[in-house]
Amino acid sequence: GATPPPSIVLPPAPTLPPCQLVFSANVNVRGGPGTNYATLGRATAGMSLPVTGSSPDGAWWQVDFNGQEGWVFSQLASVRAEGECAGVGFAG
C-alpha cells in the first residue's frame, strides 16, 4: 500500500484579545450612534472600554459603558480600537 503523505501541522493562529477602545483624551460616550443622542458620560484618557458592536456605517462603536450601552464616534484621533475588531457585528 501507498504510504500516506505526512500531515502538515499548522501552528495555531495567534488569537487577538477582544476588541476594545483605548482613549488618549476625554471623549463623550453617547446613548446612541449620533451627536443628537444624550451624553451618558465621558471616557477619560487612559481608559479602555469593551466594544460590543458598531453602527452599520462604521462611524460609531458600541461599547459597554459601566453596564450601559454607550456609543463612541470612531473617527476621533483620541480613540484607538485594539484587538479583534474585524469580527465585531453591527449593533441591532
TIKE-205870 format. One record per residue (C-alpha): chain; residue in three letters; x, y, z. Coordinates in pm, whole numbers, plus 50000, padded with zeros to 5 digits. Layout:
# residues N
unit, code, east, north, up
A, Ala, X, Y, Z
...
//
This chain:
# residues 92
unit, code, east, north, up
A, Gly, 50000, 50000, 50000
A, Ala, 50093, 50357, 49948
A, Thr, 50241, 50545, 50238
A, Pro, 50015, 50838, 50334
A, Pro, 50181, 51174, 50287
A, Pro, 50300, 51334, 50608
A, Ser, 50035, 51559, 50754
A, Ile, 50120, 51925, 50765
A, Val, 50061, 52073, 51108
A, Leu, 49996, 52445, 51100
A, Pro, 50078, 52647, 51408
A, Pro, 49767, 52787, 51573
A, Ala, 49678, 53134, 51457
A, Pro, 49757, 53398, 51717
A, Thr, 49442, 53492, 51898
A, Leu, 49387, 53860, 51947
A, Pro, 49224, 53988, 52262
A, Pro, 48861, 54101, 52229
A, Cys, 48806, 54437, 52064
A, Gln, 48827, 54737, 52294
A, Leu, 48859, 55111, 52258
A, Val, 49154, 55284, 52421
A, Phe, 49123, 55658, 52487
A, Ser, 49407, 55910, 52485
A, Ala, 49183, 56204, 52579
A, Asn, 48840, 56265, 52730
A, Val, 48566, 56157, 52490
A, Asn, 48187, 56176, 52522
A, Val, 48001, 55846, 52539
A, Arg, 47650, 55885, 52395
A, Gly, 47325, 55695, 52424
A, Gly, 47308, 55625, 52050
A, Pro, 47511, 55646, 51727
A, Gly, 47486, 56020, 51667
A, Thr, 47565, 56355, 51826
A, Asn, 47190, 56410, 51862
A, Tyr, 47184, 56146, 52139
A, Ala, 47232, 56243, 52502
A, Thr, 47576, 56211, 52658
A, Leu, 47589, 55926, 52911
A, Gly, 47927, 56029, 53045
A, Arg, 48289, 56066, 52947
A, Ala, 48561, 55816, 52875
A, Thr, 48879, 55960, 53018
A, Ala, 49239, 55942, 52895
A, Gly, 49391, 55603, 52969
A, Met, 49053, 55431, 52997
A, Ser, 48957, 55132, 52783
A, Leu, 48604, 55011, 52711
A, Pro, 48497, 54676, 52564
A, Val, 48341, 54702, 52218
A, Thr, 48004, 54528, 52182
A, Gly, 47914, 54634, 51826
A, Ser, 47931, 54903, 51564
A, Ser, 47693, 55111, 51356
A, Pro, 47630, 54978, 51002
A, Asp, 47826, 55267, 50851
A, Gly, 48120, 55202, 51083
A, Ala, 48118, 55560, 51212
A, Trp, 48030, 55463, 51571
A, Trp, 48147, 55192, 51810
A, Gln, 47901, 55047, 52058
A, Val, 48068, 54995, 52396
A, Asp, 47986, 54861, 52739
A, Phe, 47994, 55181, 52943
A, Asn, 47955, 55089, 53311
A, Gly, 47698, 54826, 53218
A, Gln, 47510, 55060, 52984
A, Glu, 47503, 55057, 52604
A, Gly, 47716, 55353, 52501
A, Trp, 47835, 55484, 52166
A, Val, 48167, 55646, 52072
A, Phe, 48247, 55821, 51742
A, Ser, 48512, 55609, 51571
A, Gln, 48684, 55886, 51373
A, Leu, 48823, 56072, 51674
A, Ala, 49202, 56094, 51690
A, Ser, 49187, 56014, 52063
A, Val, 49004, 55683, 52008
A, Arg, 49203, 55373, 51914
A, Ala, 49049, 55030, 51853
A, Glu, 49266, 54739, 51968
A, Gly, 49226, 54363, 51945
A, Glu, 48997, 54151, 51726
A, Cys, 48775, 54427, 51589
A, Ala, 48721, 54293, 51237
A, Gly, 48463, 54043, 51357
A, Val, 48255, 54290, 51558
A, Gly, 47897, 54272, 51436
A, Phe, 47656, 54553, 51376
A, Ala, 47454, 54656, 51678
A, Gly, 47088, 54591, 51620
//
